[in-house]
Amino acid sequence: MFGIVRPCRHRLGASLKTQWMAHLCGLCLALRRDHGQFARVVTNYDGLLISVLTEAQADRDGGGRRTAGPCPLRGMRTASVAHGEGARLAAAVSLVLASAKVRDHVADGDGLLARRPVALAARRVAAGWGRAGARTGSDVGFDTAVLVDAVDRQLGIETLAGPGTPLLTVTEPTETATAAAFAHTAVLAGRPGNAAPLAEAGRLFGRLAHLLDAVEDREADAASGAWNPLTATGTSLTEARRLADDALHGIRLALREAQFTDGKLAHRLLVHELHSSVDRAFGTASCAHMAGPYAPPGGPGGPGGPWLPPEPPRRDRRGLLAGCALWMGLACTCQMCCGEYEDPWTRERREGLCNNCDCSNCCDCCDCCGNCGDGCDCCGCDC
């Protein structure tokens, strides 16, 4: 549930990375404060876009930030984090959608959820998240019923979809849900004129989220026999890419119509990083900072250095239950997000998802930035 917008810390730069982390921590803390420690497992990158958009439109009076206490993931240092209605709206949306995702997995009988006791416990957790999200949404003036309705309609649409069904018919419920959430950020920020363009940006973001999920899961779904919108409707990858590129262009145009107090981070995430997410899903981009198939010439040591093959997997793996218990602890303390941790099952050392990147060799400038030599004043890019 970490989302499709997974920004690269190398491309963000120090300033935008600090802002992005403030929203990630703010969402996590809003979930803990209002709904308890366990609710922090629904923290996700796409959800924090709600907080980012709210702050980007708000007056810069400093009221949207607070100093959070020491956290082990920050080396026991305090930090300025986002708080207020934007973070709470992000928490409400994350809870409701996580609830729907769990219910969907229960209905499909995925993995351990095929066992009745586990499925029963998961249903109770999902129901609690749904109620909690509805309460928080009501507190900030957002009716989460639009999200629940979209999820409920999705199943019926998927049941009726077949070869020849337009793919956009299948993505419509997701588009409707994200449009409503994006538009409400304008209400919270006191900029009602932004509601229409942000609803359009949200609609297209929802389309992309659905498309990219389908593209990334296509082969796995085919192997397991699971339902996939591309396979069910007979949509080719070429057509899916065309729809994705159209959505990217539409989001860029919609953001130009909105008025922001400081839209650099929102632009960076919803234009540059979202474009990278599309490239990643379709296999048309790689990261210059990650080792593996795309490591620098000569191996980890750089040009001229020896290439060292990856270490073989460790054999002292944890069992299923022990690994699950450790995973829960890592997720609840956000170490899987932001820290360095030991894989719950394989015991291999891993970096938190916040530290991973998927960037290419240089900045991926867009039309708003003008010529590359001019730099990207709109998003802080030094291309």
PAKE-294497 format. One record per residue (C-alpha): chain; y negated, x, z; residue in one letter. Coordinates in Angstrom, 1 decimal, decimal comma. Layout:
c = A	y = Y	x = X	z = Z	r = A .
...
END
This chain:
c = A	y = 0,0	x = 0,0	z = 0,0	r = M .
c = A	y = -2,3	x = 2,9	z = -0,5	r = F .
c = A	y = -3,8	x = 1,5	z = -3,6	r = G .
c = A	y = -4,6	x = 2,6	z = -7,2	r = I .
c = A	y = -7,9	x = 4,4	z = -6,4	r = V .
c = A	y = -6,8	x = 7,7	z = -4,9	r = R .
c = A	y = -9,8	x = 9,9	z = -5,2	r = P .
c = A	y = -9,6	x = 13,7	z = -5,5	r = C .
c = A	y = -11,4	x = 15,7	z = -2,9	r = R .
c = A	y = -12,2	x = 18,4	z = -5,4	r = H .
c = A	y = -14,1	x = 15,9	z = -7,6	r = R .
c = A	y = -15,8	x = 14,0	z = -4,9	r = L .
c = A	y = -17,6	x = 17,0	z = -3,4	r = G .
c = A	y = -18,4	x = 17,4	z = 0,2	r = A .
c = A	y = -21,1	x = 14,7	z = 0,5	r = S .
c = A	y = -19,1	x = 11,9	z = -1,2	r = L .
c = A	y = -15,9	x = 12,9	z = 0,5	r = K .
c = A	y = -17,6	x = 12,6	z = 3,9	r = T .
c = A	y = -18,8	x = 9,1	z = 2,9	r = Q .
c = A	y = -15,4	x = 8,1	z = 1,6	r = W .
c = A	y = -13,7	x = 9,2	z = 4,8	r = M .
c = A	y = -16,3	x = 7,3	z = 6,9	r = A .
c = A	y = -15,2	x = 4,1	z = 5,1	r = H .
c = A	y = -11,5	x = 4,9	z = 5,4	r = L .
c = A	y = -11,8	x = 5,6	z = 9,1	r = C .
c = A	y = -14,0	x = 2,6	z = 9,5	r = G .
c = A	y = -11,4	x = 0,3	z = 8,0	r = L .
c = A	y = -8,7	x = 1,8	z = 10,1	r = C .
c = A	y = -10,7	x = 1,4	z = 13,3	r = L .
c = A	y = -11,8	x = -2,2	z = 12,4	r = A .
c = A	y = -8,1	x = -3,1	z = 12,1	r = L .
c = A	y = -7,3	x = -1,5	z = 15,4	r = R .
c = A	y = -10,2	x = -3,0	z = 17,3	r = R .
c = A	y = -9,7	x = -6,6	z = 16,1	r = D .
c = A	y = -6,0	x = -6,7	z = 15,6	r = H .
c = A	y = -4,2	x = -4,0	z = 17,5	r = G .
c = A	y = -2,7	x = -0,6	z = 16,8	r = Q .
c = A	y = 0,1	x = -1,8	z = 14,6	r = F .
c = A	y = -2,4	x = -3,5	z = 12,2	r = A .
c = A	y = -3,6	x = 0,0	z = 11,1	r = R .
c = A	y = -0,5	x = 0,3	z = 8,9	r = V .
c = A	y = -2,3	x = -2,0	z = 6,3	r = V .
c = A	y = -5,1	x = 0,5	z = 5,8	r = T .
c = A	y = -5,3	x = 1,2	z = 2,1	r = N .
c = A	y = -7,6	x = 2,9	z = -0,3	r = Y .
c = A	y = -8,4	x = -0,2	z = -2,4	r = D .
c = A	y = -9,4	x = -2,2	z = 0,6	r = G .
c = A	y = -12,0	x = 0,2	z = 1,6	r = L .
c = A	y = -13,8	x = -0,4	z = -1,7	r = L .
c = A	y = -15,1	x = -3,6	z = -0,1	r = I .
c = A	y = -16,7	x = -1,6	z = 2,7	r = S .
c = A	y = -18,1	x = 0,9	z = 0,1	r = V .
c = A	y = -19,7	x = -1,9	z = -2,0	r = L .
c = A	y = -21,2	x = -3,6	z = 1,0	r = T .
c = A	y = -22,9	x = -0,4	z = 2,3	r = E .
c = A	y = -24,0	x = 0,5	z = -1,3	r = A .
c = A	y = -26,1	x = -2,7	z = -1,5	r = Q .
c = A	y = -27,4	x = -2,8	z = 2,1	r = A .
c = A	y = -30,7	x = -1,5	z = 3,3	r = D .
c = A	y = -30,5	x = 2,1	z = 4,5	r = R .
c = A	y = -31,4	x = 1,5	z = 8,1	r = D .
c = A	y = -28,4	x = 3,3	z = 9,6	r = G .
c = A	y = -27,0	x = 0,1	z = 11,0	r = G .
c = A	y = -23,8	x = 0,3	z = 9,0	r = G .
c = A	y = -22,5	x = 3,4	z = 10,8	r = R .
c = A	y = -21,5	x = 4,4	z = 14,3	r = R .
c = A	y = -20,1	x = 7,5	z = 16,0	r = T .
c = A	y = -16,4	x = 7,2	z = 16,5	r = A .
c = A	y = -14,7	x = 9,0	z = 19,4	r = G .
c = A	y = -12,4	x = 12,0	z = 19,0	r = P .
c = A	y = -9,4	x = 11,6	z = 16,8	r = C .
c = A	y = -6,4	x = 14,0	z = 16,5	r = P .
c = A	y = -6,7	x = 13,7	z = 12,7	r = L .
c = A	y = -10,2	x = 15,1	z = 12,9	r = R .
c = A	y = -9,3	x = 18,0	z = 15,2	r = G .
c = A	y = -10,5	x = 15,9	z = 18,2	r = M .
c = A	y = -14,0	x = 15,7	z = 16,8	r = R .
c = A	y = -16,2	x = 12,7	z = 16,6	r = T .
c = A	y = -17,4	x = 11,4	z = 13,3	r = A .
c = A	y = -19,8	x = 8,9	z = 11,8	r = S .
c = A	y = -17,7	x = 5,9	z = 10,5	r = V .
c = A	y = -18,6	x = 2,7	z = 8,7	r = A .
c = A	y = -18,6	x = -0,4	z = 10,8	r = H .
c = A	y = -19,9	x = -3,9	z = 10,7	r = G .
c = A	y = -19,3	x = -6,8	z = 8,4	r = E .
c = A	y = -18,3	x = -4,7	z = 5,4	r = G .
c = A	y = -15,5	x = -3,0	z = 7,3	r = A .
c = A	y = -14,4	x = -6,3	z = 8,8	r = R .
c = A	y = -14,2	x = -8,0	z = 5,4	r = L .
c = A	y = -12,2	x = -5,1	z = 4,1	r = A .
c = A	y = -9,8	x = -5,5	z = 7,1	r = A .
c = A	y = -9,5	x = -9,2	z = 6,5	r = A .
c = A	y = -8,6	x = -8,7	z = 2,8	r = V .
c = A	y = -6,2	x = -5,9	z = 3,6	r = S .
c = A	y = -4,4	x = -8,0	z = 6,2	r = L .
c = A	y = -4,0	x = -11,1	z = 4,0	r = V .
c = A	y = -2,8	x = -9,2	z = 1,0	r = L .
c = A	y = -0,4	x = -7,1	z = 3,1	r = A .
c = A	y = 1,0	x = -10,3	z = 4,6	r = S .
c = A	y = 1,6	x = -11,6	z = 1,1	r = A .
c = A	y = 3,2	x = -8,4	z = 0,0	r = K .
c = A	y = 5,6	x = -8,4	z = 2,9	r = V .
c = A	y = 6,5	x = -12,1	z = 2,2	r = R .
c = A	y = 7,1	x = -11,2	z = -1,4	r = D .
c = A	y = 9,5	x = -8,4	z = -0,4	r = H .
c = A	y = 11,3	x = -10,7	z = 2,0	r = V .
c = A	y = 11,7	x = -13,3	z = -0,7	r = A .
c = A	y = 13,1	x = -10,7	z = -3,1	r = D .
c = A	y = 15,5	x = -9,3	z = -0,4	r = G .
c = A	y = 14,3	x = -5,8	z = -1,0	r = D .
c = A	y = 16,2	x = -3,0	z = 0,9	r = G .
c = A	y = 16,6	x = -3,7	z = 4,7	r = L .
c = A	y = 14,8	x = -7,0	z = 4,2	r = L .
c = A	y = 18,0	x = -8,4	z = 2,7	r = A .
c = A	y = 19,4	x = -8,5	z = 6,3	r = R .
c = A	y = 18,5	x = -11,7	z = 8,1	r = R .
c = A	y = 17,3	x = -10,2	z = 11,4	r = P .
c = A	y = 15,0	x = -7,8	z = 9,7	r = V .
c = A	y = 13,7	x = -10,5	z = 7,3	r = A .
c = A	y = 13,0	x = -12,8	z = 10,3	r = L .
c = A	y = 11,0	x = -10,1	z = 12,0	r = A .
c = A	y = 9,1	x = -9,2	z = 8,8	r = A .
c = A	y = 8,2	x = -12,9	z = 8,3	r = R .
c = A	y = 6,8	x = -13,0	z = 11,8	r = R .
c = A	y = 4,7	x = -9,9	z = 11,2	r = V .
c = A	y = 3,5	x = -11,2	z = 7,9	r = A .
c = A	y = 2,5	x = -14,6	z = 9,4	r = A .
c = A	y = 0,6	x = -12,8	z = 12,2	r = G .
c = A	y = -1,3	x = -10,7	z = 9,7	r = W .
c = A	y = -2,1	x = -13,7	z = 7,6	r = G .
c = A	y = -3,6	x = -15,5	z = 10,6	r = R .
c = A	y = -5,5	x = -12,4	z = 11,8	r = A .
c = A	y = -7,0	x = -11,9	z = 8,4	r = G .
c = A	y = -8,1	x = -15,5	z = 8,2	r = A .
c = A	y = -9,8	x = -15,3	z = 11,6	r = R .
c = A	y = -11,7	x = -12,1	z = 10,7	r = T .
c = A	y = -12,6	x = -13,5	z = 7,2	r = G .
c = A	y = -14,0	x = -16,6	z = 8,9	r = S .
c = A	y = -16,1	x = -14,4	z = 11,2	r = D .
c = A	y = -17,8	x = -12,8	z = 8,2	r = V .
c = A	y = -18,1	x = -16,1	z = 6,2	r = G .
c = A	y = -15,3	x = -15,4	z = 3,8	r = F .
c = A	y = -12,6	x = -18,0	z = 3,2	r = D .
c = A	y = -9,3	x = -16,2	z = 2,8	r = T .
c = A	y = -7,7	x = -19,3	z = 1,4	r = A .
c = A	y = -8,7	x = -18,1	z = -2,0	r = V .
c = A	y = -6,5	x = -15,1	z = -1,5	r = L .
c = A	y = -3,6	x = -17,1	z = -0,2	r = V .
c = A	y = -3,9	x = -19,6	z = -3,0	r = D .
c = A	y = -3,8	x = -16,8	z = -5,6	r = A .
c = A	y = -0,7	x = -15,3	z = -4,0	r = V .
c = A	y = 1,0	x = -18,7	z = -4,0	r = D .
c = A	y = 0,2	x = -19,4	z = -7,6	r = R .
c = A	y = 1,4	x = -16,0	z = -8,7	r = Q .
c = A	y = 5,0	x = -16,9	z = -8,0	r = L .
c = A	y = 4,9	x = -20,1	z = -10,1	r = G .
c = A	y = 3,2	x = -18,3	z = -13,0	r = I .
c = A	y = 5,8	x = -15,5	z = -13,0	r = E .
c = A	y = 8,6	x = -18,1	z = -13,0	r = T .
c = A	y = 7,3	x = -19,7	z = -16,1	r = L .
c = A	y = 6,2	x = -16,5	z = -17,9	r = A .
c = A	y = 8,3	x = -15,3	z = -20,8	r = G .
c = A	y = 8,1	x = -13,5	z = -24,2	r = P .
c = A	y = 4,9	x = -14,5	z = -25,8	r = G .
c = A	y = 3,1	x = -15,4	z = -22,6	r = T .
c = A	y = -0,3	x = -13,7	z = -22,6	r = P .
c = A	y = -0,3	x = -10,9	z = -20,0	r = L .
c = A	y = -3,7	x = -12,0	z = -18,8	r = L .
c = A	y = -2,2	x = -15,3	z = -17,7	r = T .
c = A	y = 0,0	x = -13,4	z = -15,3	r = V .
c = A	y = -2,8	x = -11,2	z = -14,0	r = T .
c = A	y = -5,2	x = -14,2	z = -13,4	r = E .
c = A	y = -4,4	x = -14,9	z = -9,7	r = P .
c = A	y = -5,0	x = -11,3	z = -8,8	r = T .
c = A	y = -8,2	x = -11,3	z = -10,8	r = E .
c = A	y = -9,4	x = -14,4	z = -9,0	r = T .
c = A	y = -8,7	x = -13,0	z = -5,5	r = A .
c = A	y = -10,4	x = -9,6	z = -6,1	r = T .
c = A	y = -13,4	x = -11,3	z = -7,8	r = A .
c = A	y = -14,0	x = -13,4	z = -4,6	r = A .
c = A	y = -13,7	x = -10,4	z = -2,3	r = A .
c = A	y = -16,1	x = -8,3	z = -4,4	r = F .
c = A	y = -18,6	x = -11,1	z = -4,7	r = A .
c = A	y = -18,8	x = -11,7	z = -1,0	r = H .
c = A	y = -20,0	x = -8,1	z = -0,4	r = T .
c = A	y = -23,2	x = -9,2	z = -2,1	r = A .
c = A	y = -23,5	x = -12,1	z = 0,4	r = V .
c = A	y = -23,0	x = -9,7	z = 3,4	r = L .
c = A	y = -25,5	x = -7,2	z = 2,0	r = A .
c = A	y = -28,1	x = -9,9	z = 1,5	r = G .
c = A	y = -28,2	x = -9,5	z = -2,3	r = R .
c = A	y = -27,1	x = -12,8	z = -3,8	r = P .
c = A	y = -28,2	x = -11,7	z = -7,3	r = G .
c = A	y = -25,3	x = -9,2	z = -7,2	r = N .
c = A	y = -22,6	x = -11,8	z = -6,7	r = A .
c = A	y = -22,0	x = -12,5	z = -10,4	r = A .
c = A	y = -21,8	x = -8,9	z = -11,7	r = P .
c = A	y = -19,7	x = -7,9	z = -8,7	r = L .
c = A	y = -17,4	x = -10,9	z = -9,2	r = A .
c = A	y = -16,9	x = -9,7	z = -12,8	r = E .
c = A	y = -16,2	x = -6,1	z = -11,6	r = A .
c = A	y = -13,7	x = -7,5	z = -9,0	r = G .
c = A	y = -12,0	x = -9,6	z = -11,6	r = R .
c = A	y = -11,5	x = -6,7	z = -13,9	r = L .
c = A	y = -10,4	x = -4,5	z = -11,0	r = F .
c = A	y = -7,8	x = -7,0	z = -10,1	r = G .
c = A	y = -6,6	x = -7,0	z = -13,7	r = R .
c = A	y = -6,3	x = -3,2	z = -13,6	r = L .
c = A	y = -4,5	x = -3,2	z = -10,2	r = A .
c = A	y = -1,9	x = -5,6	z = -11,6	r = H .
c = A	y = -1,5	x = -3,7	z = -14,9	r = L .
c = A	y = -1,2	x = -0,3	z = -13,4	r = L .
c = A	y = 1,4	x = -1,5	z = -10,9	r = D .
c = A	y = 3,4	x = -3,0	z = -13,7	r = A .
c = A	y = 3,2	x = 0,2	z = -15,8	r = V .
c = A	y = 4,2	x = 2,5	z = -12,9	r = E .
c = A	y = 7,1	x = 0,2	z = -11,9	r = D .
c = A	y = 8,4	x = -0,6	z = -15,4	r = R .
c = A	y = 11,3	x = 1,9	z = -15,5	r = E .
c = A	y = 12,3	x = 1,3	z = -11,9	r = A .
c = A	y = 12,2	x = -2,5	z = -12,4	r = D .
c = A	y = 14,3	x = -2,2	z = -15,5	r = A .
c = A	y = 16,9	x = -0,1	z = -13,7	r = A .
c = A	y = 17,1	x = -2,6	z = -10,8	r = S .
c = A	y = 16,7	x = -5,8	z = -12,8	r = G .
c = A	y = 13,5	x = -6,7	z = -11,0	r = A .
c = A	y = 10,8	x = -8,8	z = -12,6	r = W .
c = A	y = 8,1	x = -6,9	z = -14,4	r = N .
c = A	y = 5,2	x = -8,6	z = -16,2	r = P .
c = A	y = 5,3	x = -6,1	z = -19,2	r = L .
c = A	y = 9,0	x = -6,7	z = -19,8	r = T .
c = A	y = 8,9	x = -10,4	z = -19,1	r = A .
c = A	y = 6,0	x = -11,1	z = -21,5	r = T .
c = A	y = 7,1	x = -8,5	z = -24,1	r = G .
c = A	y = 3,8	x = -6,6	z = -23,8	r = T .
c = A	y = 3,9	x = -3,0	z = -25,1	r = S .
c = A	y = 2,4	x = 0,0	z = -23,3	r = L .
c = A	y = -0,1	x = 0,3	z = -26,2	r = T .
c = A	y = -1,4	x = -3,2	z = -25,6	r = E .
c = A	y = -1,4	x = -2,6	z = -21,8	r = A .
c = A	y = -3,5	x = 0,5	z = -22,3	r = R .
c = A	y = -5,9	x = -1,4	z = -24,5	r = R .
c = A	y = -6,3	x = -4,0	z = -21,8	r = L .
c = A	y = -6,8	x = -1,3	z = -19,2	r = A .
c = A	y = -9,4	x = 0,5	z = -21,2	r = D .
c = A	y = -11,3	x = -2,8	z = -21,9	r = D .
c = A	y = -11,3	x = -3,5	z = -18,1	r = A .
c = A	y = -12,7	x = 0,0	z = -17,4	r = L .
c = A	y = -15,5	x = -0,6	z = -19,8	r = H .
c = A	y = -16,2	x = -4,0	z = -18,4	r = G .
c = A	y = -16,4	x = -2,7	z = -14,8	r = I .
c = A	y = -18,8	x = 0,0	z = -15,9	r = R .
c = A	y = -21,1	x = -2,6	z = -17,5	r = L .
c = A	y = -20,8	x = -5,0	z = -14,6	r = A .
c = A	y = -21,9	x = -2,3	z = -12,1	r = L .
c = A	y = -24,9	x = -1,5	z = -14,3	r = R .
c = A	y = -26,0	x = -5,2	z = -13,8	r = E .
c = A	y = -25,9	x = -4,9	z = -10,0	r = A .
c = A	y = -28,7	x = -3,6	z = -7,8	r = Q .
c = A	y = -27,6	x = -0,9	z = -5,3	r = F .
c = A	y = -29,5	x = 0,9	z = -2,6	r = T .
c = A	y = -27,2	x = 3,9	z = -3,0	r = D .
c = A	y = -24,4	x = 3,4	z = -5,5	r = G .
c = A	y = -23,2	x = 6,9	z = -6,0	r = K .
c = A	y = -19,9	x = 6,5	z = -4,1	r = L .
c = A	y = -19,2	x = 3,1	z = -5,6	r = A .
c = A	y = -19,8	x = 4,5	z = -9,0	r = H .
c = A	y = -17,6	x = 7,5	z = -8,4	r = R .
c = A	y = -14,7	x = 5,4	z = -7,3	r = L .
c = A	y = -14,9	x = 2,4	z = -9,6	r = L .
c = A	y = -15,8	x = 4,4	z = -12,8	r = V .
c = A	y = -14,6	x = 8,0	z = -12,6	r = H .
c = A	y = -11,7	x = 7,7	z = -10,2	r = E .
c = A	y = -10,5	x = 4,4	z = -11,5	r = L .
c = A	y = -10,4	x = 6,0	z = -15,0	r = H .
c = A	y = -8,3	x = 8,8	z = -13,6	r = S .
c = A	y = -6,0	x = 6,2	z = -12,1	r = S .
c = A	y = -5,4	x = 4,7	z = -15,5	r = V .
c = A	y = -4,8	x = 8,1	z = -17,0	r = D .
c = A	y = -2,3	x = 8,9	z = -14,2	r = R .
c = A	y = -0,4	x = 5,6	z = -14,7	r = A .
c = A	y = -0,1	x = 6,1	z = -18,4	r = F .
c = A	y = 0,8	x = 9,8	z = -18,1	r = G .
c = A	y = -2,3	x = 11,1	z = -19,9	r = T .
c = A	y = -3,8	x = 13,3	z = -17,2	r = A .
c = A	y = -2,7	x = 15,9	z = -14,7	r = S .
c = A	y = -4,2	x = 17,6	z = -11,7	r = C .
c = A	y = -5,4	x = 21,1	z = -11,9	r = A .
c = A	y = -5,2	x = 21,6	z = -8,1	r = H .
c = A	y = -1,6	x = 20,5	z = -7,5	r = M .
c = A	y = 1,4	x = 22,8	z = -7,9	r = A .
c = A	y = 4,5	x = 21,8	z = -9,7	r = G .
c = A	y = 4,7	x = 21,1	z = -13,5	r = P .
c = A	y = 1,0	x = 21,6	z = -13,8	r = Y .
c = A	y = 0,6	x = 24,7	z = -11,7	r = A .
c = A	y = -1,7	x = 27,5	z = -12,8	r = P .
c = A	y = -0,3	x = 30,2	z = -15,1	r = P .
c = A	y = 1,6	x = 32,8	z = -13,2	r = G .
c = A	y = 2,5	x = 30,4	z = -10,4	r = G .
c = A	y = 1,0	x = 29,7	z = -7,0	r = P .
c = A	y = -0,7	x = 33,1	z = -6,9	r = G .
c = A	y = -2,7	x = 32,3	z = -10,0	r = G .
c = A	y = -2,7	x = 34,3	z = -13,2	r = P .
c = A	y = -0,4	x = 37,3	z = -13,0	r = G .
c = A	y = 1,2	x = 36,1	z = -9,8	r = G .
c = A	y = 4,9	x = 35,5	z = -9,5	r = P .
c = A	y = 6,2	x = 32,0	z = -10,1	r = W .
c = A	y = 8,2	x = 30,8	z = -7,2	r = L .
c = A	y = 10,6	x = 27,8	z = -7,8	r = P .
c = A	y = 10,3	x = 25,0	z = -5,3	r = P .
c = A	y = 12,4	x = 25,3	z = -2,2	r = E .
c = A	y = 15,7	x = 23,4	z = -2,2	r = P .
c = A	y = 15,6	x = 20,2	z = -0,1	r = P .
c = A	y = 16,5	x = 20,6	z = 3,5	r = R .
c = A	y = 19,9	x = 19,3	z = 4,6	r = R .
c = A	y = 19,1	x = 18,5	z = 8,2	r = D .
c = A	y = 17,8	x = 15,1	z = 7,3	r = R .
c = A	y = 17,1	x = 12,4	z = 9,9	r = R .
c = A	y = 19,1	x = 9,2	z = 9,9	r = G .
c = A	y = 17,7	x = 5,9	z = 8,6	r = L .
c = A	y = 16,7	x = 4,5	z = 12,0	r = L .
c = A	y = 15,2	x = 7,7	z = 13,3	r = A .
c = A	y = 13,3	x = 8,3	z = 10,1	r = G .
c = A	y = 11,9	x = 4,7	z = 10,2	r = C .
c = A	y = 10,8	x = 5,1	z = 13,8	r = A .
c = A	y = 9,0	x = 8,4	z = 13,0	r = L .
c = A	y = 7,4	x = 6,8	z = 9,9	r = W .
c = A	y = 6,0	x = 4,0	z = 12,0	r = M .
c = A	y = 4,5	x = 6,5	z = 14,4	r = G .
c = A	y = 2,9	x = 8,5	z = 11,6	r = L .
c = A	y = 1,6	x = 5,4	z = 9,9	r = A .
c = A	y = 0,1	x = 4,0	z = 13,1	r = C .
c = A	y = -1,8	x = 7,2	z = 13,8	r = T .
c = A	y = -2,9	x = 7,6	z = 10,1	r = C .
c = A	y = -1,3	x = 11,1	z = 9,9	r = Q .
c = A	y = 0,3	x = 10,0	z = 6,6	r = M .
c = A	y = -3,2	x = 9,3	z = 5,3	r = C .
c = A	y = -5,3	x = 12,1	z = 6,5	r = C .
c = A	y = -3,3	x = 14,9	z = 8,2	r = G .
c = A	y = -0,4	x = 17,2	z = 7,6	r = E .
c = A	y = 2,9	x = 15,9	z = 8,7	r = Y .
c = A	y = 6,7	x = 16,4	z = 8,5	r = E .
c = A	y = 8,5	x = 14,0	z = 6,2	r = D .
c = A	y = 10,2	x = 11,4	z = 8,5	r = P .
c = A	y = 13,6	x = 11,8	z = 6,7	r = W .
c = A	y = 13,7	x = 15,1	z = 4,8	r = T .
c = A	y = 11,6	x = 17,1	z = 7,4	r = R .
c = A	y = 9,7	x = 18,8	z = 4,7	r = E .
c = A	y = 6,0	x = 19,6	z = 5,3	r = R .
c = A	y = 3,6	x = 17,3	z = 3,5	r = R .
c = A	y = -0,1	x = 16,8	z = 3,2	r = E .
c = A	y = -1,6	x = 13,4	z = 3,9	r = G .
c = A	y = -2,5	x = 11,3	z = 0,9	r = L .
c = A	y = -6,2	x = 11,9	z = 1,5	r = C .
c = A	y = -5,6	x = 15,5	z = 0,7	r = N .
c = A	y = -3,8	x = 15,0	z = -2,6	r = N .
c = A	y = -5,6	x = 14,8	z = -5,8	r = C .
c = A	y = -4,9	x = 14,0	z = -9,5	r = D .
c = A	y = -8,0	x = 15,6	z = -11,0	r = C .
c = A	y = -8,2	x = 17,3	z = -14,4	r = S .
c = A	y = -9,9	x = 20,6	z = -15,0	r = N .
c = A	y = -13,4	x = 19,3	z = -15,2	r = C .
c = A	y = -15,5	x = 16,3	z = -14,4	r = C .
c = A	y = -14,7	x = 13,2	z = -16,4	r = D .
c = A	y = -18,2	x = 12,1	z = -17,3	r = C .
c = A	y = -19,0	x = 8,7	z = -18,5	r = C .
c = A	y = -21,7	x = 7,1	z = -20,7	r = D .
c = A	y = -24,0	x = 6,5	z = -17,7	r = C .
c = A	y = -24,3	x = 10,3	z = -17,2	r = C .
c = A	y = -25,7	x = 11,2	z = -20,6	r = G .
c = A	y = -24,8	x = 14,6	z = -22,0	r = N .
c = A	y = -22,5	x = 16,8	z = -19,9	r = C .
c = A	y = -25,1	x = 19,5	z = -19,7	r = G .
c = A	y = -27,5	x = 17,1	z = -17,9	r = D .
c = A	y = -25,2	x = 16,5	z = -15,0	r = G .
c = A	y = -24,3	x = 13,2	z = -13,3	r = C .
c = A	y = -27,1	x = 12,2	z = -11,1	r = D .
c = A	y = -25,6	x = 8,8	z = -10,6	r = C .
c = A	y = -22,5	x = 10,1	z = -8,9	r = C .
c = A	y = -23,1	x = 13,7	z = -7,8	r = G .
c = A	y = -20,9	x = 15,2	z = -10,5	r = C .
c = A	y = -21,7	x = 18,8	z = -11,5	r = D .
c = A	y = -20,3	x = 18,8	z = -15,0	r = C .
END
